Amino acid sequence: MFKNTFQSGFLSILYSIGSKPLQIWDKKVRNGHIKRITDNDIHSLVLEVEGANVSTTYITCPADPKKTLGIKLSFLVMIIKNLKKYFTFEVQVRHACRYRRLGDLVSEQTHA
């Protein structure tokens, strides 16, 4: 997707206050919702992805799982608000030598 795009500084793939924040994303929703809301802490539009299970309500980019983003920048910047709910984020990186690495960021739920 971005392989032939000049890449410098930051490249936004999800910008919640843009006119079409999920334009290049695929959306799956079952027993949940994906919507833009105004966050009371930052007084700005944010994207809320919420569901009964992380495997039934999610977004993925690129929308076509056979394609890659082609991003060559070295950093991934995310701003995530802790809502004290279960959360998971996965990113797959393919190195120049074609090796794939999967990274997971998962919140834990503990029960008292």
Secondary structure as UniProt FT lines:
FT   TURN            3..4
FT   TURN            16..17
FT   TURN            21..24
FT   STRAND          26..29
FT   STRAND          32..39
FT   TURN            40..43
FT   STRAND          44..51
FT   TURN            54..56
FT   STRAND          57..60
FT   TURN            65..66
FT   STRAND          88..94
FT   TURN            96..97
FT   STRAND          100..106
//
